[in-house]
Amino acid sequence: MASEWKQGLFNCFGDCGICCCGLCCSPCLTYGTANDLGKSGLLYCLLGCIMPCIPALLLRQEARERYNIEGETMGDVGTAFCCTACVQCQTAVEIKERGDSSK
């Protein structure tokens, strides 16, 4: 059975540390999130410097698949494109709350 995200998309201040990291240094948050999911943090960080919504989308989909969170690819595309910072924070908090974060 599919689960829900532990933090809502617009609840960026649910974890102020992650929110501040995403606000002040988005590439740092992308790097950390990618590493926590076993991906190349450097590659995702560099991709994020060119087009920030792409690594946000890819990492959101990876987290959704790993934790069996309900949703669809088109929903992920829309949220990653329109609300990149919120998606990054939501994904990072999800990883942290599931116990997979290195933080």
C-alpha positions in Angstrom: 0.0 0.0 0.0 1.3 3.4 -1.0 2.1 5.9 1.7 2.0 9.7 1.9 4.8 12.3 2.1 5.6 12.9 5.7 5.8 16.7 5.1 3.5 18.6 2.8 4.9 20.3 -0.3 4.4 23.8 1.1 5.5 23.0 4.7 9.0 24.2 4.0 9.5 25.4 7.6 8.7 22.0 9.0 12.4 21.4 9.3 14.1 24.9 9.6 17.6 23.5 9.1 16.7 21.9 5.7 14.7 25.0 4.8 17.6 27.3 5.5 20.0 25.1 3.6 17.7 25.1 0.6 17.2 28.8 0.7 20.8 29.8 1.2 22.6 27.1 -0.8 20.3 25.0 -3.0 23.2 23.1 -4.6 24.3 22.0 -1.2 20.9 20.6 -0.5 20.8 18.8 -3.9 24.3 17.4 -3.2 23.3 16.0 0.2 20.0 14.6 -1.0 21.6 12.8 -3.9 24.3 11.3 -1.7 21.7 10.2 0.8 19.8 8.4 -2.0 23.0 6.7 -3.2 23.4 8.9 -6.3 26.3 11.1 -7.4 26.0 14.3 -5.4 28.5 16.1 -7.6 26.7 15.2 -10.8 23.3 16.2 -9.5 24.7 19.4 -8.1 26.3 20.4 -11.4 23.0 19.5 -13.2 21.2 21.7 -10.7 23.4 24.6 -11.5 22.3 24.4 -15.1 18.6 23.5 -14.6 17.5 23.2 -11.0 14.2 21.5 -11.6 15.8 18.4 -13.3 17.7 17.0 -10.2 14.7 18.0 -8.0 12.4 15.9 -10.3 14.8 12.9 -10.4 15.5 12.9 -6.7 11.7 13.2 -5.9 11.0 10.3 -8.1 13.7 8.2 -6.6 12.5 9.0 -3.1 8.9 8.2 -4.1 9.9 4.9 -5.5 12.1 4.0 -2.6 9.6 4.8 0.1 6.5 3.7 -1.9 4.9 7.1 -1.8 1.8 7.5 -4.0 1.9 9.9 -6.9 2.5 10.0 -10.6 5.3 11.1 -12.9 3.3 14.0 -14.3 2.6 15.3 -10.8 6.3 15.1 -10.1 7.1 17.0 -13.3 4.7 19.8 -12.5 5.8 20.2 -8.9 9.5 20.1 -9.7 9.1 22.7 -12.5 6.8 25.1 -10.6 8.0 24.6 -7.0 11.6 23.5 -7.2 12.7 24.7 -3.8 9.7 23.2 -2.1 10.3 19.9 -3.8 13.9 19.9 -2.7 13.0 20.6 0.9 10.2 18.0 0.9 12.5 15.3 -0.5 15.3 16.1 1.9 12.9 16.0 4.9 11.4 12.7 3.7 14.9 11.1 3.6 15.8 12.5 7.0 12.5 11.3 8.6 12.9 7.9 7.1 16.4 7.6 8.7 18.4 7.5 5.5 20.0 11.0 5.9 23.6 11.4 6.7 22.7 14.6 8.6 
